[in-house]
Amino acid sequence: MQECDSNVVFDELGRGIVIINDIRFVGRQNINWDDVEMYLRDYINMNYEVLDSADVIYIGSDAPSEIKGSTDTSRLKGTLAKAKANAVTELPLLIQYAGNKRWQENYKLKHGKDAKFGWYRFTTRFALPVYDSCGELLR
């Protein structure tokens, strides 16, 4: 796994926000999701602990293709696609600083094998820098 230039800041409620400074997947029109999937393969068989709840999250071999091929990913365009693609570069930190754990029942047949009773969901927060056309940081 390659290390990115990231850090964590905290809001007024003490919730962590992962700041991702290294934009690895560029372009707003056409994110190469095959490259994102290849990057995610480095995380397969890894475990990461959520600090807030002490839950351990295991990254299975199906995770890269699930993230690349999900219905949500296929609908993403523009800056939202760029944000999702670059968020995966800091997956361990995003898991570590996740919060708002909640249970969700399974309503779709396609999840019948792996999550037939449902799953836990978490909220994670991150920020990406915005650069101008000359590569200067705007915000």
N, C-alpha and C positions, 0 to 999 in steps of 0.2 A: 504494500500500500504506500502511496506517495503522500507525504505530509503537505498540507496546505497551510497557508498563512492565515490563521483564524484566531479569534479570541472570543471570550464570552463577557458580556456586560449584563447588568441587572437593572430591571426597571424599579419603580418606586415600591412595588409589591414584592420585590425580591425574586421575580421570575427571570430565568436566564434567557438571553437572546444571543444566539451564535452569530458572530459577525464573520462573514466569509469574504476575505479580501482577494483571494485568488480566483479570478474568473477563468475557468478551464474550458467551458463550453460556450463559445461565442456565437453571435448571430441571433437575430430575433425571428427570422422567418423559417429557417430550416435547421432545427437541432438534429444532429445525427444521433438518434436514439440507440443505434448499434454501438457507437462509441461509449455512450452512457452505460449500456448493459455490460460492455467489456470492463469498464471501470468498476462497476459494482461486483463483478466476480471476485475481486480481491477480498471482499467481506464475507464470502461464503464460509460457513462453519465457524463463524466468530460469535461470541457472546458479549453483550454490553449491558451494564447495569443502569437502570433509571435511578438517579440519586433520590428523587422525591419519594419513590415508593419501594425501592430496593427490588423491583422486578428485574429479572434477567431476560433480555431479549436475544433470541437466537436467530441468526440470519441463515436461512436454509438455501439450498441450491436453486429453488424456484424463485427466489426474491428478485434477481436481476431481470428475468423475463416478465415477472409480474409487474414490476415498476415500469419497464419499457412498454409492455403491451396492454396495460390497463385501459379501460374505457375512459377514465379520467385523463390519462396521458394523451390519448388519441384526440381528445377535444381541445387540448391546450395549444394556444398559438401565442406568438409574440413574447412579451416579457414574462408571462406566466410560465411558458415552456422553458425559457432560459433560467428562470428562478428554480424550477423543479430540477432541471438537469444539473445545475451547479450546487444545489442543496445536497445532492448525494455525495459530493466530495467531502462532506463533513458528517457523514452518517453517524459515526460513533459519538461525536459531541451532541448532535441533535437528539440521539437516544438518551444520552446521559442527562441532558437538561430538559427532557420532556416532562410534562405535568398534566394535570386535569384528567387523570385516569378515569375511564368510564366503560361500562359494559354495553355492548350492542348485540342484539339478537341477530341471527343469520336469517335473512329473508330470501336469499337467492339459491337456487339449486346448484349452481356452479361451485359453491363453497361447501357442499354437503359432505365431502370427504375430509377436508382439512379443518373445517370450522362449523360443523353441523349444528352445534349449540350456540355459536356466536364467538365473539372475541373482545378483548379489551382494546380500547382506542386511547390514544394520548394526543395531547396538543404539543407541538414543538414550534419554536419561534426562531427566525433567522432574518438576517439582513444582508443585502448585497450592495456594493458600491455602484454608483451611476457615474459613467464617464462621458465626456463630450467626444466629438468626432476626432479631436486631436489626442485623445487619450488622457486628458486632464480630468481629475476627480471633480465632479460637480457636487455630489452629496452622498 
